[in-house]
Structures are given as C-alpha cells and as structure tokens.
Amino acid sequence: MTSNKGIHFEISERKVLLRVFDVLAVLFGLYIIGYSFEFDYFTITKENWSWSLVLALYISFFGTIFELYDLQKSSKLDTVFKNIVLTASITVLFYLLTPIITPFLPDKRLQIVYFYIAIIVSIFLWRLAYITFFASPRFNKKVIILGEVSNIENIIKTFSESDPNYKIIGFVNSAKSKKEIIKFKGIKEYLSEDLSSIIKTENISELVIAIDNPDNITSDIYNQLTALLEQGFTFVNTHRFLKKSLSVFPFTI
C-alpha cells in the first residue's frame, strides 16, 4: 500500500496550532520591541507573568469572536488580515481598560501605539507563514467518500466549509442498486469494486464512510474495507462534520 507523503494536521490540531502560535508570536514580537526600543509598558518577567496570561486569554477570546480561527477564512490573506486588525484593536482596548490585572498606562502614550502595532504585525507575519507553508496545496489531504448519493452534496459542502485542505477527489456510491454512473459537480464517481485500487493509485489519505443505513454496505465493499484494515489502515478520531446523524469513519494509510 502506497503511503501518503504529505503533511496534514487534523482540524482540531490546526485550530490549537493557530491559537498557540498567535500568542507565542505576539509575546515574541513584544519581546523584540522591548529589547530594541524604549518600550517598557509590557515586559515579560517572572514577576509579571499574569500580564502575558491575560493578553493570551484576550487574544484567544476575541480571535474566536472575529473568526480568526475559522480554517476557511484563515487560508485567505485578505480576510485574515481584517480579522487580525479587529482582534488586535479590541484586545488592546480591553487590555488598557483593565489596569488592575494588566500594566498601568505608560507615561509615553506612544508606547500604546507600539503595543498595538506589535500585536498586529506579529500575528500577521505568523499567519502569512501559516498560509504559505501549512495551508498551501502541498498539504492537502486527498479524500474519497463512501456513501449514499443523497448525502454527497451535504458532505462536500461541509468539508469545504470546515477545512479547505481537504481535497475530495471522488466518491463511491454504497447503494446496492445503482442505475448509472452519476456526475456530481466535477466530483468523479468510482465503482465500488475498484475501491482498493483507487486508494493505492490516487494516494488517498483518508477514506470517509458516510452512510445512513449500514445495511447499504455490500458484501464486496465490506470485504474490501476488511482487507484494507488488514493491510495497515487504522482508525483515527471520528470527524463530526455533519449535522445529520451520519456514521463518519475516516481511515488513514
């Protein structure tokens, strides 16, 4: 079985990655500003550890509100920049208005401008790197769907909205009665008997089973899935993409 050479983070992993590195990027940027300029409004020390914690919470909270961790929008530079500015603006405003748990206002108000710009620039540079290296096509995960035709449109729409790095290359109709090959918006339909060979030749990363009724799994499909598991397929965390109560079980090579 051909192994997939691409690099891909699961949806939940990438959302955590964005949150953590947003905070780290900001703290690093503020450290550089403090080291390079006369900036002492925000300092990272053992005594002032709570300042960093509050800032991290504000960034994460307001970043969520302004969809900074929406994977679809995070892959578009123009959209993400707007969200960064909104997040930084509200974060700085609240940070300045809570001096009991954050630093008192500096004598030189210009430092507030440095603080604001440092947050925007730090997050933007990190997100630029994310879009370039992590959200680029080289990190796409190839997926093939096994399910009823009635579910395909809902599945494709939900995948595209949830994670732009999923590339659905085709689907296999699991219905026992198939009248003809179905063409769906450029997504190719493959024959169920070719499932194993498709996964090998197309270098599929995940096989997603989305079936309402398990009785629709034919003996041929069941035997192929069993063989794939014996050849090295393993279960990964179930993706609850769909609002419908579908069984969605990804396999990875």
Buried (B, 14 or more C-beta within 10 A) or exposed (E): EEEBEBEBBBBEEBBEBBBEBBBEBBBBBBBBBBEEEEBEBBBEEEEEEEBBEBBBEBBBBBBBEBBBBBBEBBBBBEBBBBBBBBBBBBBBEBBBEEEEEBBEEBEEEEBBEBBBBBBBBBBBEBBEEBBEEBBEEEBBBBBBBBBBBEBBEBBBEBBEEBBBBBEBBBBBBBBEEEEEEEEEEEBBBBEBEEBBEBBBEBBBBBBBBBBBEEEBBBEEBEEBBEEBEEEEBEEEEEBEBBEEEBBBBBBBB
